[in-house]
Amino acid sequence: MSMKTREVEQYLVVYLAGRMDVHLASETESQLNDLIREHSGKSVILNLEDVEYMSSSGLRVFVSLMRTLKESGRSLKLCNLSPAVRKVFEVVELMDMFEVYESEEEAVAT
């Protein structure tokens, strides 16, 4: 899984690409935790446009990240979910747990 970042207003936008499966989840979680420590004043937007596949291990990473951010008064937003990734969230009924936006622009604006 590759990861790029940029800062937009009060957000750190993280662009994830590739597969989020059981083999990559812990490494991805570690990288995301490092980023939120480095950018301690920023809430996070995960842009998932280029995520091809996500297993339940990926969902666990996002739940953990959201909890960590909430503990410090920050938020996690998800945007640009591909149909395959959206389906994983819907199947396990987690869509309501996250702030999900159709576009990055919409996530930044709200």
N, C-alpha and C positions, 0 to 999 in steps of 0.2 A: 504494500500500500504506500503510495507516495503522498506527500503532504506539502502544500505551499501555503503561505500566509500573507496577509496584508492587513493594515489597520485602516478602519473606516469609522470616523467619529469615535464613539465610545466602545466600539467593537473590535475584536480580533476576528477576522474572517479566515477560516481554515478551509482550504480546498483539498478534499480527499479524493483520491483516484485509485482505482483498482478493485481488489477483492478484500472484503472484511470477513475473514473466516477464523476458525478456531486457532489456526497456526499463526495468524498475524494480529489477533486481537490484543494480546498482552503487550506486544511491542508498540502497537498503535496507542494503547492506553497510556503507556509510559511516555511516549512522545507528546501526547496531548496534555498530560499532567505537567510535563516540563514547560510546555508553552504557557499554560495558565499560571504557573509560578513566575515565569519571566515577564508576563504581562498582567501583573496582579491587579491593576485597576480596570481591566477590560472585561466586558461580557463577551461571550463567544457565539459566533454564527458558524455552523458547519455547512458548507456548500457541498452537497452530495451528488452533484450533477454527473460526475465521472466515476461514481461507485457502481461497479458492474454487478456485484453480488454482496449480500450481507447475510450472515448466519445469526443465530441467536446470541453467539458470542459477541458480535458487533453491537447488538442491542444492549447487552450488559455493560459494554464500554460506555455507551452513551448515557445510560442510567447513572453509572458511577460518576461520570463527568458532570452531569447535571447536579447531582447531590453535592459534589465538591464545590461547584460554583455557587450554589445556593447558600452553603455554609458561610461564604464570604460576601453575601449580598449581591451576587452577580447572576446573570441568567445565561441559558443556553437556548439558541434558536437553530432550527434546521431548515434548510431551503433546498430547492431544486431536486427533490427526491425523484429518482427514476421510477417507472412503474414497478419494476421488480423490488426495489427497496421499499417503496410505499406498501406493497403487498405484504412484506414481512412485518412491518409495523401494524398493519390492519389485522393480520392473522392472529397476532399475539395481543391485539387490542391495546396498543400503546400510543396510538395517534393522539388521544386526548391527554396523555401525560406530557407531551412535548408541545412547544410552540413551533408549528410547522407552517412554512410560507412557500408560495409558488416560486418566488424569485428572491434573489439577494437584495434587490432594491426594496422590495416590500418588507423584508426582515429588518433592514436598516431603518426604514421610515417609521416603524411602529415600536 
